[in-house]
């Protein structure tokens, strides 16, 4: 079995043997879907779905219907990601400039990632934001200890998952103006953790030397790789 979704608002569960839909969820009313995600560790089997509707739907393949909704974002939800270590923790990124953390058993978000870590001095707005622009990508690191977010402010941010603090790591050289979800990848079992992030026609490869995920170094090394040729172009 595998799951697909699309901008046609359809969420389908497919039979891999016959390559035909075994189940189609019908309660999206044509809303555009930007991303769905299933937890790799959860026993509940829920599919988290984010899209134009400003709320996350949690769909149960066993019943063929959505169990409940997570309401809190003020604009479309472009990206969703389950924690790899906690089956009930979900992160969502939205056009409202925020990334939220949820316990899917609760009604509202448990945390909004604040790019200023609660320090409002010198900032005119008191509204909590994760990026100064739409948030169009979110992912946990494979060990679940950190969260990576990206936005149309052309910034990538690294967060401590345990306390939701911005670690102020400077990922240089990214251009991100994608009006939909931006897909990036974190190497799962590499001895040197790598972050692969698109930037125009290139893929930027970041060696997160501050990582061992420490905030002790504010600048990460970056390899610029051409998406067309796959050739490493240089190190900044």
matplotlib code that plots the C-alpha trace (Angstrom):
import matplotlib.pyplot as plt

x = [0.0, 1.1, -0.6, -0.9, -2.4, -2.6, -3.8, -7.0, -7.9, -7.8, -6.1, -5.9, -4.6, -3.4, -3.0, 0.6, -0.2, -3.1, -2.0, -5.6, -7.0, -8.1, -9.5, -10.2, -11.0, -14.0, -14.2, -11.8, -14.4, -11.9, -9.5, -5.9, -3.6, 0.0, 1.4, 0.4, 2.5, 2.4, 4.4, 7.0, 6.7, 3.1, 0.6, -2.4, -1.7, -3.1, -2.3, -1.8, -3.0, -2.2, -3.6, -5.5, -8.1, -6.0, -6.5, -4.8, -7.0, -6.1, -7.3, -7.6, -7.1, -8.9, -12.2, -11.7, -12.6, -10.9, -10.9, -10.5, -8.9, -6.2, -7.2, -4.9, -3.2, -4.5, -3.6, -2.9, -0.7, 2.1, 4.1, 3.5, 6.0, 5.7, 8.3, 10.5, 10.6, 7.1, 4.1, 1.8, 3.9, 3.3, 4.9, 3.1, 4.3, 2.0, 1.7, 0.8, 4.6, 4.5, 5.5, 3.4, 3.9, 1.0, 0.1, -2.5, -4.5, -5.1, -7.3, -4.8, -1.1, 1.3, 3.9, 4.5, 8.2, 9.3, 12.3, 13.1, 12.9, 10.5, 12.7, 10.5, 12.9, 13.5, 10.8, 7.7, 5.4, 4.3, 3.0, 5.0, 6.5, 8.8, 10.1, 9.7, 7.9, 5.7, 6.8, 6.9, 8.9, 9.5, 11.2, 12.6, 16.2, 16.3, 17.1, 14.1, 16.2, 16.0, 13.6, 14.6, 12.3, 12.5, 10.6, 10.2, 12.4, 15.2, 16.2, 16.6, 16.4, 17.5, 15.5, 16.0, 13.0, 12.9, 12.4, 11.6, 14.5, 16.0, 19.7, 20.5, 22.5, 23.3, 22.7, 24.0, 23.2, 19.6, 17.0, 13.5, 10.4, 8.3, 4.6, 4.0, 5.9, 9.7, 11.0, 14.4, 16.2, 18.3, 20.7, 19.4, 22.4, 25.4, 28.5, 28.5, 24.9, 24.0, 21.1, 20.1, 18.1, 17.1, 18.1, 16.9, 18.5, 21.0, 20.9, 22.8, 24.4, 25.1, 27.6, 26.0, 29.3, 27.5, 25.6, 26.4, 23.7, 25.3, 24.9, 28.6, 29.3, 27.0, 28.1, 27.7, 29.8, 27.9, 28.6, 26.8, 25.7, 24.2, 20.8, 21.4, 24.8, 25.0, 28.6, 29.8, 30.5, 32.5, 32.6, 31.7]
y = [0.0, 3.6, 7.0, 9.9, 13.4, 16.3, 19.8, 18.2, 17.6, 13.8, 11.6, 8.0, 4.8, 2.5, -1.3, -1.8, -5.1, -4.0, -0.3, 0.7, 2.9, 0.8, 3.8, 7.4, 9.9, 12.0, 14.7, 17.3, 19.0, 19.7, 21.6, 21.7, 19.4, 20.4, 17.5, 14.4, 12.4, 9.1, 8.4, 5.7, 4.7, 5.3, 2.6, 4.8, 4.8, 8.3, 10.3, 14.1, 16.2, 19.9, 22.1, 25.2, 24.7, 26.2, 23.1, 19.8, 16.7, 13.5, 10.6, 7.0, 4.4, 1.8, 3.7, 5.6, 8.9, 11.8, 11.4, 15.1, 18.4, 20.5, 24.2, 27.1, 28.3, 31.5, 30.5, 27.5, 24.7, 23.9, 21.2, 18.6, 16.3, 13.7, 13.4, 10.2, 9.6, 10.6, 9.1, 11.9, 15.0, 16.7, 19.9, 22.0, 24.9, 27.6, 30.6, 32.6, 32.7, 30.2, 26.6, 24.9, 21.8, 19.7, 16.8, 15.3, 14.1, 17.8, 20.4, 23.2, 23.7, 23.1, 25.5, 28.1, 28.3, 31.9, 33.1, 35.6, 33.1, 35.3, 38.4, 41.2, 44.1, 46.2, 44.6, 46.6, 43.6, 41.4, 38.7, 35.4, 34.3, 31.5, 33.2, 36.7, 35.2, 32.2, 28.9, 26.3, 23.4, 21.6, 18.4, 16.7, 15.5, 11.6, 11.5, 13.7, 16.2, 19.1, 20.7, 22.3, 24.9, 26.9, 29.9, 32.5, 34.8, 32.6, 31.4, 28.0, 27.7, 25.0, 24.5, 22.5, 20.2, 19.8, 23.5, 24.9, 27.4, 28.9, 28.0, 30.9, 28.8, 30.7, 28.6, 30.9, 31.1, 30.0, 31.5, 30.3, 32.0, 28.9, 29.6, 25.9, 23.4, 23.4, 19.9, 19.4, 16.3, 15.5, 12.6, 9.8, 7.7, 9.8, 10.0, 13.7, 15.1, 16.8, 19.0, 19.1, 22.2, 23.6, 27.1, 28.1, 25.5, 24.3, 22.0, 23.4, 20.8, 21.9, 20.3, 21.1, 21.4, 23.3, 20.1, 17.9, 20.4, 22.9, 26.6, 27.2, 27.9, 30.3, 29.5, 26.1, 25.0, 24.7, 22.8, 24.1, 21.3, 21.8, 20.2, 19.8, 18.0, 16.8, 18.3, 19.9, 23.5, 24.6, 25.2, 28.5]
z = [0.0, -0.6, -0.3, -2.8, -2.6, -4.9, -5.7, -6.9, -3.3, -3.5, -0.9, -2.1, -0.6, -3.4, -3.7, -4.9, -6.4, -8.6, -8.9, -8.3, -5.4, -2.5, -0.6, -1.4, 1.4, 0.3, 3.0, 1.5, -0.7, -3.4, -1.2, -2.5, -0.6, -0.3, 1.7, 3.6, 6.0, 7.9, 11.0, 10.7, 14.4, 15.3, 16.1, 15.3, 11.5, 11.1, 7.9, 8.6, 5.7, 5.2, 2.5, 1.5, 4.2, 7.1, 9.2, 9.5, 8.8, 10.5, 8.4, 9.5, 6.8, 9.0, 8.9, 5.7, 7.3, 9.1, 12.8, 13.8, 12.7, 14.2, 14.1, 14.8, 11.6, 9.9, 6.3, 4.1, 5.6, 3.2, 5.0, 7.7, 9.5, 12.3, 15.0, 14.5, 18.3, 19.5, 17.7, 18.8, 17.9, 14.6, 13.1, 10.6, 8.4, 7.1, 4.9, 8.1, 8.8, 11.6, 12.3, 15.0, 17.1, 18.0, 20.3, 18.0, 21.1, 22.1, 20.6, 20.0, 19.2, 22.1, 20.7, 18.0, 17.0, 17.7, 15.6, 18.4, 21.2, 23.1, 23.0, 21.6, 22.4, 19.3, 17.2, 16.4, 16.2, 19.1, 16.8, 17.1, 13.7, 12.8, 9.6, 8.1, 5.2, 4.5, 6.1, 3.3, 4.7, 8.0, 9.1, 12.2, 12.2, 12.2, 15.9, 16.7, 18.7, 16.2, 13.8, 10.5, 8.9, 5.7, 4.4, 1.6, 3.6, 2.1, 5.5, 7.0, 10.7, 13.2, 16.4, 19.5, 19.6, 23.4, 24.2, 20.7, 20.8, 17.6, 17.5, 15.2, 12.7, 9.6, 6.4, 3.7, 0.0, -0.2, -2.5, -1.6, -3.1, -3.6, -3.2, -2.4, -0.3, -0.5, -0.2, 1.5, 2.8, 5.9, 5.5, 7.8, 8.6, 7.5, 9.8, 8.9, 9.0, 5.7, 4.7, 1.1, 0.2, -3.3, -4.3, -7.8, -10.2, -7.6, -4.6, -1.6, 0.6, 4.1, 6.5, 9.8, 11.7, 14.5, 15.0, 16.6, 16.6, 18.9, 18.6, 19.3, 15.6, 13.8, 10.3, 8.5, 5.6, 2.3, -0.8, -3.9, -6.2, -9.6, -9.9, -13.6, -13.5, -9.9, -9.8, -6.7, -7.7, -4.6, -0.9, 0.7]

ax = plt.figure().add_subplot(projection="3d")
ax.plot(x, y, z, "-o")
ax.set_aspect("equal")
plt.show()
